């Protein structure tokens, strides 16, 4: 069972949804047969690498969201995040284009460390006020999860993995994904948003039943069986 | 996703259309899941194996197209072909029945070399002034893409693969194909002509979306999601 998760590293519901999904997956009996792949998605590819301003200024100036509305949105997000054990600090968030961070995630994925990198980058951005486009920061972060420092530096300094990020974006487009997080099961089912853990759990269970039906291996006609009403 | 391309080896728009389609396919995210099959189509089955005359004479005498009109047609074709990196030389073209070349293509296809053979035969005909009905030429060409020389010679000397060519022509007829190139996606959608690359790209993307729709597995209303404009 392949689950692809389209997600931006600068998307708060992606981090909350990640926790809710992880809880459902941890309780799923067939979790060993689930393969999770993180896919890149950029909510705002037009941002400069480093935006001169706070997240609140960015949302006001480029998205036209009034400060009061941003506060209400953040209050809700902080509360929902806290409910999942996350400590969101929107006032410390560093605003910038997520393309470099996505290339870094693909580098990590190429070494089998995609999940570790995704978690670390989301936490750095939302909980620790770190600049996840900064090469020195990514070198430190990458080294802490087992990546090679020289390879991180040379990757970030080149356009390596740019093609992989663009391909993910193209695939999101071809799947009709316009908002994130977006969960895709075996390229067949889509789940949009940071749904409650119970919704993820139900989706896993019903998809599993549907794709692994029991094959009836003996004739049913005349089977000697007891039902709720009587035995045949 | 199966794509069948009906095409004659003596059809200039087939070669131009091939390039445009290939460009779209190369940029298509699901190209690994696309299976392309070349199908035979003869624009003029009534031609002798070797026609005594130039392409211009053929078009004047058998198709009744005035020389001046042929020139304008060729100028346009040469220009369009050049735009796709092709070097058409109509004055060198060898006129003749394409049946033998189509049998050769089916021989190549039976060894998994259909695409290589199609490309080589089109180039030989339009760019290199070669006689693609000539057994010695086909032996040399076939050997260069990995076919066995003896098998080519014995195939061309017999009526081997004649049935396959006729079957392709019959299928074209039953699908209503009367001009080429003609692209058929999963026996469901047809695209006629050497359309611009963007048209092929759009057709691939929309057909993919249509035939692989994600089933949305959880309520979308009220989903906690971040979109391009804002987070809910």
Interface residues (C-beta under 8 A of the other chain):
Chain A: X8 X11 X12 X13 X14 X16 X17 X43 X44 X59 X63 X65 X73 X77 X80 X167 X170 X171 X173 X174 X175 X176 X178 X179 X180 X181 X182 X184 X185 X187 X188 X189 X190 X191 X192 X193 X194 X195 X199 X200 X202 X203 X206 X207
Chain B: X29 X30 X205 X208 X209 X212 X213 X214 X215 X216 X217 X218 X219 X220 X223 X224 X225 X226 X227 X228 X229 X230 X231 X232
